[in-house]
Amino acid sequence: MAHNQKLGKVGEDIAVGYLQAQGYRIVKRNWRYMKKEIDIIAEKGDEMVVVEVKTRTGERDMLPGDLVPPAKQRYLIHATDAYIRWHGVDKEIRFDVIIVHFPGHGEHEIEHIPGAFYPTL
């Protein structure tokens, strides 16, 4: 497994722990539809939450909104639509982004952006 893949897996594990500590129930991890993948599908209350996890090291050089550009948003929306249809989901859907940042020294910071983007027609 390449370094970036290992780092991404660590970031996803941290994001899952964070979400669980915040009262979310993890439904699926790394759900695939064709070549598309949803990092985390969680539930809290009456919402299904689709979470894109971004793991970064070093200096912060991008704004959170730059991490999930419109093409990636469409990709996630398309995969989520397939998940909803296949699993008969009847809940409100929210798209969140969690950024796990490793600034150095083995520490990490978490930034959770609920409702980071919304599906458009």
DRENPA-3360 file (N, C-alpha, C; in nm, 2 decimals, always signed):
BEGIN
1 = MAHNQKLG = +0.09/-0.12/+0.00/+0.00/+0.00/+0.00/+0.09/+0.12/+0.00 ~ +0.06/+0.22/-0.09/+0.14/+0.34/-0.10/+0.12/+0.43/+0.03 ~ +0.22/+0.52/+0.05/+0.22/+0.61/+0.17/+0.09/+0.69/+0.17 ~ +0.05/+0.74/+0.06/-0.08/+0.83/+0.06/-0.20/+0.74/+0.09 ~ -0.20/+0.62/+0.05/-0.32/+0.53/+0.08/-0.32/+0.50/+0.23 ~ -0.20/+0.47/+0.29/-0.19/+0.44/+0.43/-0.23/+0.57/+0.51 ~ -0.19/+0.68/+0.47/-0.23/+0.81/+0.54/-0.38/+0.83/+0.53 ~ -0.43/+0.80/+0.41/-0.58/+0.82/+0.39/-0.66/+0.73/+0.48;
9 = KVGEDIAV = -0.61/+0.60/+0.50/-0.68/+0.50/+0.58/-0.67/+0.55/+0.73 ~ -0.55/+0.60/+0.77/-0.54/+0.65/+0.91/-0.64/+0.77/+0.93 ~ -0.64/+0.86/+0.83/-0.74/+0.97/+0.84/-0.88/+0.93/+0.85 ~ -0.92/+0.83/+0.77/-1.06/+0.77/+0.78/-1.08/+0.71/+0.91 ~ -0.99/+0.64/+0.97/-1.01/+0.57/+1.10/-1.03/+0.68/+1.21 ~ -0.95/+0.79/+1.20/-0.96/+0.90/+1.29/-1.10/+0.97/+1.28 ~ -1.14/+0.99/+1.15/-1.27/+1.05/+1.12/-1.39/+0.96/+1.18 ~ -1.38/+0.83/+1.16/-1.48/+0.74/+1.22/-1.49/+0.75/+1.37;
17 = GYLQAQGY = -1.37/+0.75/+1.44/-1.37/+0.76/+1.58/-1.43/+0.90/+1.63 ~ -1.40/+1.00/+1.55/-1.45/+1.13/+1.58/-1.61/+1.13/+1.57 ~ -1.66/+1.08/+1.46/-1.80/+1.07/+1.43/-1.87/+0.99/+1.54 ~ -1.82/+0.88/+1.58/-1.88/+0.80/+1.68/-1.88/+0.87/+1.81 ~ -1.78/+0.94/+1.84/-1.77/+1.02/+1.97/-1.88/+1.13/+1.97 ~ -1.92/+1.18/+1.85/-2.02/+1.28/+1.84/-2.16/+1.22/+1.83 ~ -2.17/+1.09/+1.84/-2.31/+1.03/+1.84/-2.35/+0.98/+1.71 ~ -2.27/+0.97/+1.61/-2.31/+0.92/+1.48/-2.29/+0.77/+1.48;
25 = RIVKRNWR = -2.38/+0.70/+1.40/-2.37/+0.56/+1.38/-2.31/+0.53/+1.25 ~ -2.20/+0.46/+1.24/-2.14/+0.43/+1.11/-2.21/+0.32/+1.04 ~ -2.26/+0.35/+0.92/-2.34/+0.25/+0.85/-2.25/+0.17/+0.75 ~ -2.17/+0.24/+0.68/-2.08/+0.18/+0.58/-1.95/+0.26/+0.57 ~ -1.84/+0.19/+0.53/-1.71/+0.26/+0.50/-1.67/+0.21/+0.37 ~ -1.62/+0.30/+0.29/-1.56/+0.27/+0.16/-1.66/+0.20/+0.07 ~ -1.78/+0.25/+0.06/-1.89/+0.19/-0.02/-1.86/+0.23/-0.17 ~ -1.86/+0.13/-0.25/-1.83/+0.15/-0.39/-1.95/+0.13/-0.48;
33 = YMKKEIDI = -1.95/+0.22/-0.58/-2.05/+0.21/-0.69/-1.97/+0.23/-0.82 ~ -1.96/+0.13/-0.90/-1.88/+0.14/-1.02/-1.73/+0.18/-0.97 ~ -1.68/+0.29/-1.03/-1.55/+0.33/-0.98/-1.55/+0.44/-0.88 ~ -1.67/+0.46/-0.83/-1.69/+0.57/-0.73/-1.69/+0.51/-0.59 ~ -1.64/+0.59/-0.49/-1.64/+0.54/-0.36/-1.68/+0.65/-0.26 ~ -1.76/+0.61/-0.17/-1.80/+0.70/-0.06/-1.72/+0.66/+0.06 ~ -1.65/+0.75/+0.12/-1.56/+0.72/+0.24/-1.64/+0.67/+0.36 ~ -1.74/+0.74/+0.40/-1.81/+0.70/+0.52/-1.96/+0.74/+0.50;
41 = IAEKGDEM = -2.05/+0.64/+0.53/-2.19/+0.67/+0.54/-2.23/+0.65/+0.68 ~ -2.29/+0.75/+0.74/-2.33/+0.75/+0.88/-2.47/+0.80/+0.90 ~ -2.52/+0.77/+1.01/-2.66/+0.82/+1.05/-2.65/+0.89/+1.18 ~ -2.73/+1.00/+1.19/-2.75/+1.06/+1.32/-2.89/+1.12/+1.32 ~ -2.97/+1.08/+1.41/-3.11/+1.12/+1.41/-3.18/+1.08/+1.29 ~ -3.25/+1.17/+1.22/-3.32/+1.14/+1.10/-3.24/+1.17/+0.97 ~ -3.11/+1.18/+0.98/-3.03/+1.21/+0.87/-2.93/+1.10/+0.83 ~ -2.91/+1.08/+0.70/-2.80/+1.00/+0.66/-2.69/+1.10/+0.61;
49 = VVVEVKTR = -2.57/+1.08/+0.66/-2.46/+1.17/+0.63/-2.36/+1.10/+0.55 ~ -2.33/+1.16/+0.44/-2.22/+1.11/+0.35/-2.10/+1.20/+0.38 ~ -1.99/+1.13/+0.41/-1.87/+1.20/+0.46/-1.75/+1.17/+0.37 ~ -1.70/+1.28/+0.31/-1.58/+1.28/+0.24/-1.46/+1.31/+0.33 ~ -1.36/+1.23/+0.34/-1.25/+1.25/+0.43/-1.13/+1.29/+0.35 ~ -1.07/+1.40/+0.40/-0.94/+1.45/+0.34/-0.84/+1.45/+0.44 ~ -0.73/+1.39/+0.41/-0.62/+1.38/+0.51/-0.50/+1.46/+0.45 ~ -0.44/+1.55/+0.53/-0.34/+1.63/+0.48/-0.22/+1.64/+0.58;
57 = TGERDMLP = -0.10/+1.66/+0.53/+0.02/+1.67/+0.62/+0.08/+1.81/+0.59 ~ +0.17/+1.85/+0.68/+0.24/+1.98/+0.65/+0.15/+2.10/+0.67 ~ +0.19/+2.20/+0.60/+0.12/+2.33/+0.61/-0.01/+2.32/+0.54 ~ -0.10/+2.40/+0.59/-0.24/+2.41/+0.52/-0.22/+2.50/+0.40 ~ -0.24/+2.44/+0.28/-0.22/+2.52/+0.16/-0.35/+2.53/+0.08 ~ -0.46/+2.47/+0.13/-0.59/+2.47/+0.05/-0.70/+2.51/+0.15 ~ -0.79/+2.58/+0.09/-0.92/+2.61/+0.17/-1.00/+2.48/+0.17 ~ -1.08/+2.46/+0.27/-1.17/+2.34/+0.27/-1.25/+2.33/+0.15;
65 = GDLVPPAK = -1.31/+2.44/+0.10/-1.39/+2.43/-0.02/-1.32/+2.38/-0.15 ~ -1.19/+2.40/-0.15/-1.11/+2.36/-0.26/-1.08/+2.21/-0.26 ~ -1.10/+2.14/-0.15/-1.07/+2.00/-0.14/-1.18/+1.91/-0.21 ~ -1.30/+1.96/-0.23/-1.40/+1.88/-0.29/-1.46/+1.97/-0.40 ~ -1.39/+1.97/-0.52/-1.44/+2.05/-0.63/-1.57/+2.00/-0.69 ~ -1.63/+2.08/-0.77/-1.76/+2.04/-0.83/-1.77/+1.90/-0.89 ~ -1.66/+1.87/-0.96/-1.66/+1.73/-1.03/-1.67/+1.62/-0.92 ~ -1.60/+1.64/-0.81/-1.60/+1.54/-0.70/-1.73/+1.54/-0.63;
73 = QRYLIHAT = -1.79/+1.66/-0.62/-1.93/+1.67/-0.56/-2.03/+1.59/-0.64 ~ -2.02/+1.60/-0.78/-2.11/+1.53/-0.87/-2.09/+1.38/-0.85 ~ -1.97/+1.34/-0.84/-1.93/+1.20/-0.83/-1.99/+1.14/-0.70 ~ -1.98/+1.22/-0.59/-2.03/+1.17/-0.46/-2.19/+1.17/-0.46 ~ -2.25/+1.27/-0.53/-2.39/+1.27/-0.54/-2.44/+1.15/-0.62 ~ -2.38/+1.12/-0.73/-2.42/+1.01/-0.81/-2.40/+0.88/-0.73 ~ -2.29/+0.86/-0.66/-2.28/+0.74/-0.58/-2.38/+0.73/-0.47 ~ -2.41/+0.84/-0.41/-2.51/+0.85/-0.30/-2.65/+0.81/-0.36;
81 = DAYIRWHG = -2.68/+0.86/-0.47/-2.81/+0.83/-0.54/-2.82/+0.68/-0.56 ~ -2.72/+0.62/-0.60/-2.72/+0.47/-0.62/-2.74/+0.40/-0.48 ~ -2.67/+0.45/-0.38/-2.68/+0.38/-0.25/-2.82/+0.40/-0.20 ~ -2.88/+0.51/-0.21/-3.02/+0.54/-0.17/-3.12/+0.44/-0.24 ~ -3.10/+0.43/-0.37/-3.19/+0.34/-0.45/-3.17/+0.20/-0.41 ~ -3.05/+0.15/-0.40/-3.02/+0.01/-0.37/-3.06/-0.03/-0.22 ~ -3.06/+0.06/-0.13/-3.08/+0.03/+0.01/-3.21/+0.09/+0.06 ~ -3.29/+0.15/-0.03/-3.42/+0.20/+0.01/-3.42/+0.31/+0.12;
89 = VDKEIRFD = -3.32/+0.39/+0.12/-3.30/+0.49/+0.22/-3.41/+0.60/+0.21 ~ -3.48/+0.63/+0.33/-3.58/+0.73/+0.33/-3.55/+0.83/+0.44 ~ -3.44/+0.89/+0.43/-3.40/+0.99/+0.52/-3.35/+1.11/+0.45 ~ -3.34/+1.22/+0.52/-3.27/+1.34/+0.47/-3.12/+1.31/+0.45 ~ -3.06/+1.36/+0.35/-2.92/+1.34/+0.32/-2.84/+1.46/+0.34 ~ -2.73/+1.45/+0.40/-2.64/+1.56/+0.42/-2.50/+1.52/+0.37 ~ -2.43/+1.61/+0.31/-2.29/+1.59/+0.26/-2.19/+1.67/+0.35 ~ -2.11/+1.60/+0.42/-2.01/+1.66/+0.51/-1.87/+1.63/+0.46;
97 = VIIVHFPG = -1.78/+1.72/+0.50/-1.63/+1.70/+0.48/-1.56/+1.70/+0.61 ~ -1.48/+1.60/+0.63/-1.39/+1.60/+0.75/-1.25/+1.61/+0.70 ~ -1.18/+1.71/+0.75/-1.03/+1.72/+0.72/-0.95/+1.68/+0.84 ~ -0.87/+1.58/+0.82/-0.78/+1.54/+0.92/-0.64/+1.59/+0.88 ~ -0.59/+1.68/+0.96/-0.46/+1.75/+0.93/-0.35/+1.70/+1.03 ~ -0.24/+1.66/+0.98/-0.13/+1.62/+1.06/-0.02/+1.73/+1.04 ~ -0.02/+1.83/+1.13/+0.08/+1.94/+1.11/+0.22/+1.90/+1.15 ~ +0.24/+1.78/+1.21/+0.37/+1.73/+1.25/+0.37/+1.69/+1.39;
105 = HGEHEIEH = +0.48/+1.63/+1.43/+0.50/+1.58/+1.57/+0.39/+1.48/+1.61 ~ +0.34/+1.40/+1.52/+0.24/+1.29/+1.55/+0.11/+1.34/+1.59 ~ +0.08/+1.47/+1.60/-0.05/+1.52/+1.64/-0.14/+1.53/+1.52 ~ -0.27/+1.54/+1.55/-0.36/+1.56/+1.44/-0.47/+1.66/+1.48 ~ -0.53/+1.73/+1.39/-0.64/+1.82/+1.41/-0.75/+1.77/+1.32 ~ -0.88/+1.79/+1.36/-0.99/+1.75/+1.29/-1.08/+1.88/+1.26 ~ -1.11/+1.89/+1.14/-1.21/+2.00/+1.10/-1.33/+1.93/+1.03 ~ -1.45/+1.95/+1.10/-1.57/+1.89/+1.04/-1.65/+2.00/+0.99;
113 = IPGAFYPT = -1.69/+1.98/+0.86/-1.77/+2.08/+0.79/-1.91/+2.01/+0.75 ~ -2.01/+2.03/+0.84/-2.14/+1.97/+0.81/-2.20/+2.05/+0.70 ~ -2.27/+1.98/+0.61/-2.34/+2.05/+0.50/-2.24/+2.12/+0.41 ~ -2.13/+2.06/+0.38/-2.02/+2.12/+0.31/-2.07/+2.16/+0.16 ~ -2.16/+2.08/+0.11/-2.21/+2.11/-0.02/-2.35/+2.05/-0.03 ~ -2.43/+2.09/-0.13/-2.56/+2.04/-0.14/-2.58/+1.99/-0.29 ~ -2.66/+1.89/-0.31/-2.68/+1.84/-0.44/-2.76/+1.94/-0.52 ~ -2.72/+1.95/-0.65/-2.79/+2.05/-0.74/-2.85/+1.97/-0.85;
121 = L = -2.95/+2.02/-0.92/-3.01/+1.96/-1.03/-2.93/+1.97/-1.15;
% end
